[in-house]
Amino acid sequence: MTGATRRNDPCPCGSGRRFKECHGRIDAEPADGFAAILERALASHRRGAIDEAVRGYEKVLALVPGHAVATHYLGMAAWQRGDLAAAEPALRASLAADGGIADFHNNLGLLLRDTGRAVEALDAFARALAVDPDWTEAFNNLALALEDLGRWDEARAAYGEAIARAPEFAAAHQNLARVLLTRGELAAGWRHYRWRLLAQGLAERAPGPALPALGESLAARRIALVAEQGIGDVLFFLRF
């Protein structure tokens, strides 16, 4: 979460509506009303002030018991603190309060996958996509869970869906490359792997047209090696 939410920005809850028309709707309430408190708590959360955000969410819940967004992000804060015993029940409670927010399902899926429950995570990501069928990030997360289960064909299809909807979704390209290379589909795999630099923040733009092949012989040719991921990878590839 970065920066403050402006009134005309998309609502952080993931509904697709503008903040002022969704959970930021104030309707002339006083500055200490629950929506204003929630907006300040979300801003604190985005800048990493977790304790301050938690205090805000708790104030909202004192004013509006069971408030879905405050409950959800209180759970997210607990997860960030490593308190899974508090995080998961809060995420599930927010879904019970409002199951129509795709991001709520997605975040529960991420927690389930992170705790080794990939099968349960699949259901959460599927529910996120049922709410928002075009959400590319949920397709990517679904595919990651399918990979965890060794369901390569389904993972490949899910990454393909993400890329079809967002052709420059670098992380999906990189992840699809991993599946293809694992399956021995080298030509296609290396083509998608060229997106890794953008996905990892090591490049500012999408890769251009494919580079020409090296040719049949490398005799008497010089090859420049560009370090990407640390000394371990450099030493590994130098042996070739």
N, C-alpha and C positions, 0 to 999 in steps of 0.2 A: 504494500500500500504506500503510495508516494503522493505528496502534495495534498492540499486541502480540496475538498469537494465544493465546486461552485454550484450555484443554484441550477444552472442549465446543463451541468455535466450529467452523464448517465448515473443513475443511482447505484451506489456500491453494492446493493443487495443483488444485483444481476437481473432485475426485472426487465431491463430494456427501456424503462421510462426515465424521464429526466428527474433528477434528485428532488426538485421543488414540487414535482407532481406525485412523488412516491413517498419514501420514508423521510424526506426532508420537508414535507408539507407542514407548514407552521400554522397557517390560517389565523394570523394575528394573535397567536398566543404570546405570553410574556417571554422575555429572554431566558428565563429559567424553566420554561416549559420543556416537556420531555423530548420533543423533536429537536430543539436547539441543543439540549444536553447530548442527545445522540449524535448530532452532527459534530460537536466538539470532541466526543469520545472517538468517533471514527477518524477524525483528523489526527488525534493523538496516536491512535493505533497505526496509522499510515507512517507516521514519522518515528515509530519505534518506542514511543512512551507507553509501554504496556500497562504499567501500574496505574497511570493516569487514565488510560482508556478503560480499564476494569472498573475503576471508581465511577466513571461516567455511565457505563452499562448498568452497574448496580443501582445507580440513582434512577435510571430510566425504568428498571424493573420494579423499583419501589413505588414509582408513580403509575406504571402500567404493567402489572404482573403478567408474565408470560409473553411479553413483547417479543416477536419473532426475531427481529434483527439484533436487538440487544442480547437475547439469549444465544443466538448463533455466534456472534463475535466474542461473547464471554467464553464460549467453548473454544473458539479459535485461539484466544489468549491463553487459555489453560493448556492447549496443545503446544503452543510456543514455549510455555514454561515447563513442558515435559510432564504435565499432570494429565495423563490419559484417562485416569479414573473419573476426572471431572469433565474432560473435554468431550468424550463420546456421548454421554447422556445429554449434555447441553446441545450438541449438534442434532441429536435425534429429537430433542424437545422442540427445537426451532422448526424442524420439519413437521412435527405434529401440529404446531401452531400455524404454519403456512407452507404447505407442500408445493406451492406454485412458483417457487423461486429456484431456478436451475442451479445457481451457484451453491445453494445449501446442499443439494444432492451431490454436487461435484466435490465439495469440501469433505463431506462424509466419506465419499469414495476414496479420496486421497488419504484420509486417516486410516481407513480399513486396509488399503494397499500397503501403507507404511507400516502397519502392524501385522503384515503377513496374511491378511485375509482377502486374497485376490478374488475369490469367488463372490464374496459379499460385495466387494468393490465393484464388480461387473454390474451388479443390480443397481447400485447407486448411480453409476455413470449412465446406465441405460435410462434411469428415471430422469436424470438431468437432460438427456437428449429428447426424452418424451416431452419435456417442458419447452425445450429450445432445440429443435431438430437441426439447426444450422450452426450450433456452437462448436467451432473447430477444436477448442481446447479440450472439451469433453470427449471428442473422438480420439484425440491423442492420448488422453488419460485412459480411456477404455482400451486402446491398443496396448498400452504399457501393461495393464493388468492381464490382458490376453497373452502377452509375451511371458509374463511370470508363470503362467499356466502351461506354457509350451504350445499354445494354440496359434501356430505361426500363420496359417492361411487367414484366419479371422483377424489377427493383428495386422497383417499386410493390408487387408481390405479396409480396416478402420483408419489406418494411416492414409490410405488412398482417399478415403472420404474427406479427411481433414484437408488434404492437399487440393482436392477437387474444389473445395469451398474457399480455400485461401492458398492460392498457388505459391505464395512466397512465405508460407509458414515454415520457417527454417528448422525448428525443432522436429516437426513431423517428417521432414525430408531426412534429417540425420537419423531419426529413429527407424524410419523405413529402410534406410541404408543398412542398419545393423541387422534387421531381419533378412534382407536379401543376401547380405554377405554370409550370414550364418547358414543360409540355405544353399550357398554356393553359386548364387546368381551374381557373378562378379561384375559383369559389364553394367548391369542396371544398378547394382549396389554402389559401385564407385561413383557413378553419375550423381546419385542422390547424396553421397557422402561429401561431395564438394560443398554442400550447404553447412557443413559443420562449423566453419569459421564464423559465419553469421549467427548461427545458433548459440555459439559459445561467447559471443561478444568480441571476437577477434577480428571481425571485418565489419564494415559499415554498410556494405551493399551486397545484393545477391550475386552469386557467381555468374560470370558472363558465359558466352558460348564455350562449348567443350574444347579443351586444349587438344592440339594435334597429338597423335600417337608418337611414342618415342622412336618407333622403327624396330626393325628386326635385330639390329646389332647396336650395342652401346660401346663397342671398342673405340678407344681414343676419344671418347666424348666426356665432357665434364658435366656433372650433375650438381646443382645447388640444392642443399638441404635446408629447409626453413624450419626453425624450432617452433613448435606450437604448444606442447602440453607438458614441458618440463624435462629435466635431465634424464629421467628414466626412459622416456620415449625416445629421446635422442640416442642414447646408448643402445637401446633395443634395435633401432633401425640402422644404426651405423654398421651393424654386423652384416648387413646385406650389401 
